[in-house]
Amino acid sequence: MTHIRKLTDLKKDWKHYKKKPIIIKATEVVEEEVWIATREGTIKAVKGDFIIQGIQGEIYPCGREIFFKTYDAIPCLNEKEKIE
């Protein structure tokens, strides 16, 4: 049987983690809205959001504010450094 715990019960078990410095690909949404097929189902992205391709090839939308808090632009990569 699955044991369901309250968030307040879990807080004592939390540790701090830092996101690894990985390179992702992303594009800004310029249309008013687009629908994206993701692993979790079809999700809407709106103008200004970013569509990200993750490290396992997964595609998902990310709001503009969170995107710029999480990612920095990098200089153009040479052909050897580009990710597919």
C-alpha positions as a printed Julia matrix, in Angstrom:
84×3 Matrix{Float64}:
  0.0    0.0     0.0
  1.25   3.52   -0.86
  1.92   5.76    2.1
  0.84   9.36    1.48
  2.67  11.99    3.5
  1.85  15.65    3.95
  4.29  18.2     2.57
  4.93  19.46    6.11
  6.06  15.94    7.07
  8.58  15.9     4.2
 10.23  19.26    4.91
 12.54  17.8     7.55
 13.94  15.41    4.9
 14.76  18.09    2.32
 18.33  18.88    1.3
 19.67  21.62   -0.95
 20.66  20.85   -4.55
 22.11  22.88   -7.4
 21.22  22.36  -11.05
 24.09  20.87  -13.07
 25.6   23.09  -15.76
 24.17  21.42  -18.86
 23.48  22.87  -22.28
 19.91  22.75  -23.55
 18.26  23.95  -26.74
 15.33  26.36  -26.57
 13.27  28.62  -28.78
 10.98  31.49  -27.85
  7.3   31.21  -28.74
  6.38  34.05  -31.12
  2.81  32.96  -31.89
 -0.04  33.88  -29.54
 -0.21  30.24  -28.41
  1.08  26.84  -29.45
  0.22  23.35  -28.22
  3.16  21.04  -27.53
  3.07  17.26  -27.27
  5.03  16.37  -24.12
  5.53  13.21  -22.07
  2.84  14.49  -19.7
  0.35  15.18  -22.5
 -0.44  18.19  -24.69
  0.49  21.48  -23.01
 -0.12  25.06  -24.13
  2.69  27.61  -24.44
  1.95  31.29  -25.02
  3.82  34.12  -26.68
  7.01  34.88  -24.71
  7.33  31.37  -23.24
 10.23  29.17  -24.27
 10.07  25.65  -25.64
 12.97  23.61  -24.26
 14.52  20.39  -25.47
 15.86  18.61  -22.4
 18.88  16.35  -22.04
 16.89  13.24  -22.97
 15.28  14.87  -26.0
 12.06  15.68  -24.13
 10.2   18.82  -25.17
  8.37  21.07  -22.72
  7.33  24.71  -22.32
  8.82  27.06  -19.75
  7.51  30.48  -18.72
  9.72  33.43  -19.6
 10.44  34.51  -16.0
 11.48  31.02  -14.87
 13.47  30.48  -18.06
 15.65  33.55  -17.46
 16.06  32.71  -13.75
 17.29  29.24  -14.73
 19.21  29.66  -18.01
 21.79  32.02  -19.5
 22.41  32.41  -23.22
 25.75  31.05  -24.39
 27.86  32.14  -27.36
 27.3   30.31  -30.64
 28.81  26.86  -30.47
 31.08  25.46  -33.15
 29.9   22.36  -35.0
 31.64  19.95  -32.58
 29.91  21.51  -29.56
 26.38  21.74  -30.94
 23.78  19.37  -29.55
 21.27  17.62  -31.74
